[in-house]
Amino acid sequence: MTKGGMTIHGFRGELLSVSRDPHHHPDAIRYEPDGLLVVEDGIVVARGDYMTLAGRFPGLAIEHLPGLIVPGFIDAHVHYAQMDHIASHGEQLLDWLDRHIFPAEKAFADRAHADRTASLFLDELLRNGTTSALVFPTVHAHSVDALFDAALDRNMRILSGKILMDMGPEGLADTVDSGRSESDALIRRWRGRGRLGYAVTPRFALTSSDAQLQVAGALLADHPDVLLHTHLAENLRECAAVADRFPAAQDYLDVYDRFGLVGDRSVFAHGVHLSDRACARLAQSGAGIAVCPSSNLFLGSGFFDFGQADAHGVRIGLGTDVGAGTSFSLLHTAGLAYQAALSRHDPLDPFRALYLATAGGAALLHMDDRVGGLEPGQEADFVLLDCAATPLLARRTEHATLADRLFALQILGDDRVIARTYILGQCAWDRQGTAS
Ligand SMILES: [Zn+2]
């Protein structure tokens, strides 16, 4: 398929999407066993049962995709600069940052290193079926430029923003003024380009001064189109240090609230250790949590409490949190979310897990009008899953129901089951190595 000019194309296959949280909307599951997806210039213009719909499009070029087609996955929290330090041994959060991560991020002072890593990172997302992500770069403004340039090349819907961390270690600290002026400049430079969006990104409460947290709030107030992206209540030692530094705050979330950082465009990673008050405040403000189960397990942080979040109506999505996360696969992450939830006797439904990895993440990132559901009017970012990617998966799914197949993909699946990834209706990753 060529770029440019009007193109209309049909994809025939088994279609599955979950546009709303089936926990509240059980009828949100949309499934066509023999479906047709019609894509014009990257946008879904029709979707339905093949036999019913095909007649409306005489002469349509139709590609048959054998496998299960689902919306592209959305990673609601991931660090591109940490990719090369995934699987670093031995510490919990604060020591892991000091020993492994801060040295790795210092290397991004070199723009060429940032460019190379950004490119490899986005290719890795595509290989795992991830088409959109909310991404931590580093403190360096050009780490955002590198990521956005690479995302623009691939036409991917990516959100990011330079890290604010004026209390970070030497060589990795900005200042109140430079943090503000560089963020402002990045927002102006990238606004409206491609499918990109900006997120004001203080690393977490402990790495910014009060004055810088105030600046983050001012940036949000100045730019109502941007998101807020940070970490919240991941690790007990971290929570204790935050309570020490901010004795007047009611809890960790309240620290951010006092600086104007809690609103419906705020995305907080983790939220493993939250008070009921904080959950109620999250729900009331419309802010949400990127749940990162593989990271929480890897760093010994704990298990996210889905029951508590649901009781308060907190919005959630899924994040891999690589490099603390152990896989770029949202399928694998969904499987671990199931195990985290089950540790509290709360079995996560596989359709709900798919929702969290697609439309749920899109809603959290304020892009659910564009992606996440494969609905007419949305952008045609989707993934072709191979339920027989391994001999074991093939046996487990051969005569299984749709729910059992989906669950098996989440428990046994990873990048191996991603047969193809499509961006705006164009094949951007093909396991066979022939992406157009
Ligand atoms: Zn993180």
Residues whose N, C-alpha, C, O or C-beta is under 5 A from the ligand:
A	BS01	ZN	A269 D321
